Amino acid sequence: MPYFICTNCGTQFAESSEPLPQCTICAEEREFIAWDGQSWTTADELARTHRNVVSQEGSGLIGIGMEPTFAIGQRALLVRRPEGNVLWDCIPLLDESLAQLIEGIGGLSAIAISHPHYYASMVDWAERFDCPVLLHEADRKWVMRPSPAIEFWEGDNRELGADLTLIRCGGHFAGGTVLHWSSGADGRGVLLSGDIIYVAQDRQWVSFMYSFPNRIPLSADKVEQIVSQVEPYPFERIHGAWWDKTVSTDAKAAVRRSARRYIQHLRD
């Protein structure tokens, strides 16, 4: 039986003979059912219509996306490390040429994902590279394809070796997570943020939302919580969830001033 994938959000569901009438992720208020109705695909079908693309995002950092764009359109990031490569966030397609490329540079030691909108085909990836998927316990109910490969972690932080730390910020989802890479940007620090901390179009500011497509803002308290969670960590750069959504310099200051601006607009 196939593992159906929602074409609107890219989430892969558990094995079934028929797909659900509606995608559980899209039917919730942070997403939406596609205007032309619910539709589904499979990994095999995607492989016939799409391909993976890769791009160097920085020293030791590889972007992995899909062409043409699909569903939400995010790209994943692969952090290269001698002690084991880590994939940050996920996409629905893993084609054979990409799998061989990743295997050629050492495979994956772990997959970590910011929030449920990017769970995608995480189990396919975990099975191919024989590695765990690390998700925050607070978002357990949003896992649509359970697997022994999924490891749920609790609390506010989880270390992934000497230079990677998962930080639970909350906000967009209760378990919303960012990844701090202390060795990134030549030791000045990098934050991989998904859209928990959203890189704005001008790439000088960031933003914070409960729902991006439905324009539901976060409260001042939630925004302050996000900022306080990343405050202890130095980072010069932020890589968001899409190609070129990067705050290249002084990113920590951008988070601080963006939070002040956001909260001021809420209060006004």
DRENMAR-610791 format. One record per residue (C-alpha): residue in one letter; z, y, x. Coordinates in steps of 0.25 Angstrom, whole numbers, plus 5000, padded with zeros to 4 digits. Last residue first. Example, Ala and Ser with C-alpha at 12.3 -4.5 7.8 and 13.67 -1.06 7.14 Angstrom:
2
S502949965055;A503149825049;
REM end
This chain:
268
D507652014999;R508651895002;L507451795003;H506651895011;Q507851915021;I508051765022;Y506551745026;R506651855036;R507851805043;A507351665044;S506051715050;R506851795060;R507651675065;V506451575064;A505551675072;A506751685083;K506651535085;A505151545086;D505151635098;T503751595101;S502651505096;V502951495081;T502051385077;K501251355065;D499951325073;W499751195066;W500751165055;A502151125053;G502851225062;H503051235077;I504151335081;R504251385095;E505251445104;F506451365100;P507851355103;Y508751275094;P510151325089;E509451405078;V508651295072;Q509751255061;S510151395059;V508751435055;I508551325045;Q509951355039;E509651505038;V508351465030;K509151375021;D510151485018;A509151585015;S508551495005;L507151425007;P505951475000;I505051404990;R503651434992;N503051314985;P502151274997;F503251305007;S504451255000;Y505851265005;M505351375015;F505651435028;S504851525037;V504451555051;W503951675058;Q502951715070;R501951605066;D501251705057;Q501051595047;A502551555047;V503051435054;Y503951365044;I505351315048;I505551195040;D504051195040;G503851095052;S504851155062;L504551105076;L505451195084;V505151215099;G506051255110;R505951345123;G505851215132;D504351235135;A504051265120;G504651125116;S505851065124;S506851095113;W506051035102;H506751065089;L506250995077;V506351055063;T506950985050;G507051005035;G508050905030;A508350975017;F506951025016;H506251155018;G507651215022;G508351105030;C508451135045;R508750995051;I508451005066;L507750895074;T507950905088;L507050875100;D507350905115;A508250795120;G507950675110;L507650695095;E508950755091;R509350765077;N509950895070;D510450945057;G511050815051;E510350685047;W509250605052;F508350505044;E507550405052;I506150365046;A505550245053;P506150145043;S505250215032;P505250285019;R503950345014;M504250465005;V505350525013;W505850645005;K507150585001;R507550585016;D507450735018;A508950755021;E508950645031;H508050715040;L506850645045;L506550575058;V505350475058;P505550365068;C504550305078;D503650185078;F502450275081;R501550215070;E502650195061;A503250335062;W501950395060;D501650315047;V503050345043;M502850495044;S501650505035;A501950645030;Y503450675032;Y503050815033;H503350875020;P504750795021;H505350885032;S505350905047;I504950775052;A505250695065;I504450585070;A505050505082;S504650435095;L503150455094;G502050405102;G501950425117;I500750515120;G499750405117;E500450355104;I500250495099;L498750495102;Q498650355096;A499250395083;L498350515083;S497150435084;E497650335074;D497850445063;L499250485058;L499150565046;P500150615036;I500850715046;C502250725052;D503350815057;W503750815072;L503250695080;V504150665092;N503650605105;G504650525113;E505550545126;P504450615134;R504150715122;R502950755114;V503250825101;L502250795091;L502050895080;A501550865065;R500550945058;Q500751005044;G499551005034;I500350995021;A499350895015;F498250875025;T497450955035;P496150905040;E496550865050;M497950825052;G499050865061;I499750835074;G500350945083;I500750905098;L501950965105;G502250935120;S501751075124;G501251145112;E500551115099;Q499551025105;S498650985093;V498350855086;V497450815074;N497550695065;R496450655056;H496150665041;T495250605031;R495250455035;A496650455041;L497150515028;E496650405020;D497350305029;A498650385028;T498550385013;T498150485002;W498850544990;S498550644979;Q499450724970;G498850834962;D497750944963;W498751054966;A499550964976;I500950924972;F501951024978;E502951034990;R504351094991;E504551074976;E504450924977;A503150854971;C502550864985;I503550774991;T503650664980;C502150654980;Q501650634966;P501150524957;L501650424968;P500550344976;E500150204972;S500250074980;S501450124988;E501950145002;A502850255004;F502350395004;Q501650485014;T501850635013;G500650725016;C501050835007;N499850854998;T499050725001;C500250634998;I500150515007;F500150375001;Y500750255009;P499750145005;M500050005000;
REM end
